[in-house]
Amino acid sequence: MPYTVFVTPELGRIGLTETEARARGHRIRVAKIPAAAIPRSKTMHQATGTWKAVVDEDSEEILGVALLGHGAGEVIAAVQLAMLGGLRYQQVRDAPITHPTMAEGLNLLLDAL
């Protein structure tokens, strides 16, 4: 179940944390980027925050994502759809996403694996 905490900057979360994934026996890979790496963050001068993704090493599916930064509440919905669809992280990483948008940060985040 996704959720967003509307603080400044926003916090959007879905799925398992790194700790929860390991506790459930998943072999995981973790990606982390500063929100400042996302082009739209720069153009809006809203570069505070960090994005993190937890991916199953074997299935390559996204297990959980935490987004702290501008627009996180909107972007987490895209992550939810990818997870519901059972997409591998590479499918999201390689998807052409409109530039410059905050959602484009998903390409960058998952490219950090």
Beta strands, then each sheet from edge to edge (+ up, - down):
strand 1: 3-5
strand 2: 11-15
strand 3: 28-34
strand 4: 50-56
strand 5: 62-68
sheet 1: 1+ 2- 5+ 4- 3+
end
